[in-house]
Amino acid sequence: MNYEAPADPADEAGEVGEVVRFDVVRHGDDATVVHVVGEIDTLTAPVLRAQLDEHIRIVPLLVLDLSDVTFLGSAGLAVLVAAKDGADARGHTLRLVCGSRIVTRALEATGLLTLFDVADGVPQALGSSA
């Protein structure tokens, strides 16, 4: 699923840069990986929230691969916390793959890193016991 900023009517070519993209891969009935590419800010956080809410309801293990996130703002952090709470309430697991200093620093600076189940990579996230 791609989310692009609304096109400027003056831009006839409609060439607006991609803000965020989600690549979703199911791993059987028990796990789904959502790979996020781009920025998570006040514009894109609601889109991320909808994406996570959809998958947390139906899959016991949701791996959120943030290794290609180029910006993680406070709105994005709030979405991650809400998704963790939603997963916990259902007895499901939300596992993060930070994969970049940008994401790790945002989580560390806010004291949220210890709140999450974090894996070094997607294969480890899928292989870890829930």
URDA-V510361 format. One record per residue. RES is the residue in three letters. PSI is psi in whole degrees, -180 to 180 (999 if undefined). D_LAST is the distance of its C-alpha to the last C-alpha in Angstrom with 1 decimal. Layout:
BEGIN
RES:PSI:D_LAST  RES:PSI:D_LAST
END
This chain:
BEGIN
MET:126:26.7  ASN:142:29.2  TYR:124:30.5  GLU:148:33.8  ALA:147:36.0  PRO:139:38.9  ALA:143:41.8  ASP:126:44.9  PRO:-27:47.8  ALA:-17:50.0  ASP:89:47.7  GLU:-30:49.1  ALA:-18:47.0  GLY:27:43.8  GLU:85:42.3  VAL:134:39.9  GLY:147:37.2  GLU:134:33.6  VAL:-48:31.6  VAL:148:28.0  ARG:145:26.5  PHE:123:23.2  ASP:118:22.3  VAL:127:19.8  VAL:122:18.4  ARG:141:16.6  HIS:79:14.7  GLY:-157:15.5  ASP:-10:14.5  ASP:-15:10.7  ALA:147:10.6  THR:139:13.3  VAL:127:14.4  VAL:111:17.0  HIS:121:19.2  VAL:130:21.5  VAL:121:25.0  GLY:-152:27.5  GLU:140:28.0  ILE:102:26.1  ASP:-165:28.8  THR:-27:30.5  LEU:-42:31.6  THR:-15:28.3  ALA:-42:25.8  PRO:-32:26.6  VAL:-42:26.0  LEU:-43:22.6  ARG:-46:21.9  ALA:-41:23.0  GLN:-46:21.0  LEU:-43:17.7  ASP:-40:18.7  GLU:-44:19.5  HIS:-35:16.2  ILE:-33:14.0  ARG:-32:16.0  ILE:-13:15.4  VAL:134:12.1  PRO:-30:8.7  LEU:118:7.4  LEU:119:10.3  VAL:123:11.0  LEU:106:14.2  ASP:108:16.4  LEU:16:19.0  SER:-20:20.8  ASP:24:23.9  VAL:128:24.3  THR:-12:27.8  PHE:135:27.8  LEU:103:25.4  GLY:-179:27.5  SER:-34:27.0  ALA:-39:26.6  GLY:-40:23.7  LEU:-41:22.1  ALA:-38:22.7  VAL:-41:21.0  LEU:-43:17.8  VAL:-44:17.9  ALA:-39:18.7  ALA:-39:15.9  LYS:-45:13.4  ASP:-42:15.3  GLY:-41:15.4  ALA:-46:11.7  ASP:-41:11.4  ALA:-28:14.5  ARG:-2:13.1  GLY:21:9.9  HIS:172:8.3  THR:131:6.3  LEU:119:9.1  ARG:130:8.8  LEU:143:12.4  VAL:104:14.5  CYS:-55:17.6  GLY:-6:19.7  SER:153:22.9  ARG:-32:24.8  ILE:-49:25.7  VAL:-46:22.2  THR:-44:21.3  ARG:-40:24.7  ALA:-42:24.4  LEU:-40:21.1  GLU:-45:22.7  ALA:-29:26.0  THR:-2:24.7  GLY:16:22.5  LEU:-13:19.4  LEU:-41:17.5  THR:-14:16.0  LEU:-29:14.8  PHE:153:12.3  ASP:113:9.2  VAL:137:11.4  ALA:158:11.5  ASP:-25:15.0  GLY:172:15.2  VAL:-45:13.9  PRO:-39:13.7  GLN:-38:11.5  ALA:-40:9.2  LEU:-30:9.1  GLY:-17:9.0  SER:146:6.3  SER:143:3.8  ALA:999:0.0
END
